[in-house]
């Protein structure tokens, strides 16, 4: 039996501590010592029942934190698929070329160790509010905003990774916990994120034009 054939056992998660909570599930996955590497397929299978919110969160978190080089490349690609599926109201699915990608359990454990305390606090204060924001048709708008954030995340722009990733995490948790207040906060942060990224882009373009004008005597 290969590493890919070994399923992660989540049955031992303490029901009394909230087995359905994302923090408990991620901690259990990170503690699966029978797996040397955690594939995206493993995460998809373990989190499938928790809907797209849980999947978007776990793939967005590494790009919002200072993590090992290359980690964002591994977990970033699924975000385009997942946010598009959220916008279209589809069930979570990823192509095999993505699900076969993996990262070491040590790196995954480092991510979970960093995120879990904050996630537990968020889960403690979140509750179902303005639940229509987490259901159709409002969730389609959330999906569109999430897709825009996922696209910006891949652009080589300063602050182009962290801010959109934070937005995705907030929106994902809001959907997961059916908390419309968090979703509204996420949408507000998304607007601010676009404005900041656009400002950075404009500054880069303006700076480049200024250099060209002064060095080569061109005028625009």
Buried (B, 14 or more C-beta within 10 A) or exposed (E): EEEBEEEBEBEEBEEEEBBEBBBBBBBBBBBBEEBEBBBBBBBBEBBBEBBBBBBBBBBBBBBBBEBBEEBBEBBBBBBBBBBBBBBEEEEBEBEEEBBEBBBBBEBBBBBBEBBBEEBBEBBEEBEEBBEEBBEEEBBBEBBBBBBBBBBBBBEEBEEBBBBBBBBBBBBBBBBBBBBBBBBBBBBEBBEEBBEBBEEBBEEEEEEEEEEEEEEEEEEE
